[in-house]
Amino acid sequence: MNEYVGLALSFAYLGIILLISLKLQKIPFEFSRKFVHILAANWWFIAVYAFRSPWMASIVPFFFVIFNSVTYFFGWIPSINKRDGQRNFGTIYYAISTLFLTFISFQPGALQTVGGLGILVMGYGDGLASLIGRKWGSHPFQIFQAKKSFEGSATMFLVSLIVIYTYLTYATGNVAIGACLLVASVATLVEAICPWGLDNLLVPMMTSFVYFVYML
């Protein structure tokens, strides 16, 4: 596929997700935000199919670093930016971690699977953990400044494990259960201790790093 076509598909896909989120503003805020959080991670499949150059692949997340920063500080698109004193830099961190992992993963000779693993665990694991934790998190705990729930952390671990196993099966056809358990455990721990939206920065990076080290 031509990389410029890939750019058009990328912005069309992410633009549609944002437009749909605007229609979800009447529902609980956390759902509209996590709707974007989860589905945006699927952009990785477009990137792997469409791009070869790390510079071209990085255009999309770089754009959203700027876009998310502007919409956050000006209070635009309330369906993805926290309100009523609860805002944090989570949406900006999401774009930054995606940019970093994309640029690294598309370098010549690099393993794109490493970056994809971090982005998908962030999207699905962290996204669903937040939804379940806020809705059914009846057993809260706090580590440092991070307030989470056992229900949310259990969801993070199980969803991350499923995502890791499924993605590695799809991408490599060679899955080590030990690697899946290790990476899912680290992702869950990092998510549990991260306050202020930092999980969007540290979960994907640590997930990718641990898997990369495991592969050495």
C-alpha positions in Angstrom: 0.0 0.0 0.0 1.2 3.5 -0.7 2.2 5.2 2.5 0.1 8.3 1.7 -2.9 6.2 1.3 -2.0 4.8 4.7 -2.0 8.3 6.1 -5.4 9.0 4.7 -6.8 5.7 6.1 -5.2 6.4 9.5 -6.7 9.9 9.8 -10.1 8.7 8.4 -10.2 5.8 11.0 -9.2 8.0 14.0 -11.4 10.8 12.8 -14.5 8.6 12.7 -13.8 7.4 16.2 -13.6 11.0 17.5 -16.8 11.9 15.7 -18.6 9.0 17.2 -17.3 10.0 20.6 -18.9 13.4 20.2 -22.2 11.6 19.9 -21.6 9.8 23.2 -21.3 12.9 25.4 -24.7 12.2 27.0 -23.5 8.9 28.4 -21.1 8.6 31.4 -17.9 10.3 30.6 -15.6 7.4 31.3 -17.4 5.3 28.6 -16.9 7.9 25.9 -13.3 8.4 26.8 -12.5 4.7 26.9 -14.4 4.1 23.7 -11.7 6.2 22.0 -8.9 4.8 24.2 -9.7 1.2 23.2 -10.5 1.6 19.5 -7.6 4.0 18.8 -5.2 1.2 19.6 -6.4 -0.7 16.5 -4.7 2.0 14.4 -1.6 -0.2 14.9 -2.9 -2.7 12.4 -3.3 0.0 9.8 0.2 1.2 10.5 1.8 -2.2 10.1 0.0 -2.8 6.9 0.6 0.6 5.4 3.9 2.0 6.5 7.6 1.1 6.0 9.3 4.3 7.0 9.5 5.2 10.7 9.1 8.9 9.8 5.9 8.3 7.8 4.5 6.0 10.5 5.2 8.6 13.1 3.2 11.4 11.4 -0.1 10.1 12.8 0.8 9.8 16.5 2.9 13.0 16.3 -0.2 14.9 15.0 -2.2 13.5 17.9 0.4 14.6 20.5 -0.3 18.2 19.3 -4.0 17.7 18.8 -4.6 16.1 22.2 -2.5 18.8 23.9 -4.5 21.6 22.2 -7.9 20.0 22.9 -6.8 19.3 26.5 -5.6 22.8 27.4 -8.5 24.6 25.6 -11.1 22.2 27.0 -12.3 21.0 23.6 -13.8 17.6 22.9 -15.1 17.0 26.4 -15.9 13.4 25.5 -12.2 12.5 25.8 -10.9 15.1 28.2 -11.7 14.9 31.9 -13.9 17.5 33.4 -14.9 18.9 36.8 -11.4 19.0 38.2 -10.6 15.4 37.3 -8.6 16.1 34.1 -5.2 14.7 33.7 -2.7 14.3 30.9 -3.7 10.8 30.0 -4.7 11.6 26.4 -1.5 13.3 25.8 0.6 10.5 27.4 -1.3 8.1 25.1 -0.2 9.9 22.0 3.4 10.3 23.3 3.8 6.6 24.1 2.3 5.6 20.7 4.7 8.0 19.0 7.7 6.6 20.8 6.9 3.0 20.2 5.9 3.6 16.6 9.1 5.4 15.8 11.3 2.7 17.5 9.4 -0.3 16.1 9.5 0.9 12.5 13.3 1.3 12.5 15.1 -1.1 10.0 15.5 -4.5 11.6 13.3 -3.7 14.5 10.5 -6.0 15.7 7.2 -4.3 15.1 5.6 -6.8 17.4 7.3 -5.2 20.4 5.7 -1.9 19.8 2.3 -3.3 18.9 2.2 -5.3 22.1 2.6 -2.3 24.3 0.0 -0.2 22.3 -2.6 -2.9 22.3 -2.2 -3.8 26.0 -2.6 -0.1 26.8 -5.7 0.2 24.6 -7.6 -2.9 25.6 -6.1 -3.9 29.0 -5.9 -0.4 30.6 -9.1 0.7 28.9 -11.3 -2.1 30.1 -9.6 -2.1 33.5 -10.7 1.4 34.0 -14.3 0.8 32.9 -14.7 -2.3 35.0 -13.0 -0.8 38.0 -15.2 2.3 38.0 -18.4 0.4 37.5 -17.9 -2.6 39.7 -14.8 -1.8 41.7 -16.1 -2.5 45.2 -12.7 -3.5 46.6 -10.5 -0.4 46.3 -6.8 -0.1 47.2 -4.2 2.6 47.0 -0.5 2.4 46.1 1.3 5.7 46.5 -1.1 8.2 44.8 -2.8 5.7 42.6 -6.3 4.7 43.6 -7.4 1.5 41.9 -9.6 -1.6 42.6 -9.0 -5.3 42.7 -11.7 -5.8 40.2 -10.0 -3.4 37.8 -6.6 -4.9 38.3 -8.0 -8.4 37.7 -9.5 -7.2 34.5 -6.2 -5.6 33.5 -4.4 -8.9 34.0 -6.9 -11.1 32.2 -7.5 -8.8 29.3 -3.7 -8.1 28.9 -3.1 -11.9 28.9 -5.7 -12.5 26.2 -4.4 -9.6 24.1 -0.7 -10.7 24.4 -1.5 -14.3 23.6 -3.8 -13.4 20.7 -1.5 -10.8 19.2 1.6 -12.9 19.4 -0.2 -15.8 17.9 -1.4 -13.5 15.0 2.0 -11.8 14.5 4.5 -14.5 15.1 2.7 -17.9 15.4 5.0 -18.7 18.3 3.7 -18.0 21.8 5.4 -18.8 25.1 2.9 -18.9 27.9 5.6 -17.8 30.3 6.2 -14.7 28.3 2.5 -13.9 28.2 2.2 -14.3 32.0 5.3 -12.2 32.7 4.3 -9.4 30.4 0.7 -9.3 31.6 1.9 -9.3 35.3 4.2 -6.4 34.7 1.6 -4.4 32.8 -0.9 -5.0 35.7 1.6 -3.9 38.3 2.5 -0.8 36.4 -1.1 0.1 35.9 -1.9 -0.4 39.6 0.8 2.1 40.7 0.3 4.9 38.1 -1.7 7.9 39.1 -2.7 11.0 37.0 -3.0 9.2 33.7 0.7 8.1 33.8 -0.4 4.5 33.0 -1.0 5.6 29.4 2.7 6.4 29.3 4.3 3.7 31.4 2.1 0.7 30.7 2.9 0.5 26.9 6.5 1.3 27.3 7.1 -1.2 30.1 5.1 -3.8 28.4 7.2 -3.5 25.2 10.4 -3.3 27.2 9.8 -6.4 29.2 8.8 -8.4 26.1 11.9 -7.1 24.2 14.2 -8.2 27.1 12.4 -11.5 27.2 13.1 -12.0 23.5 16.9 -11.3 23.8 
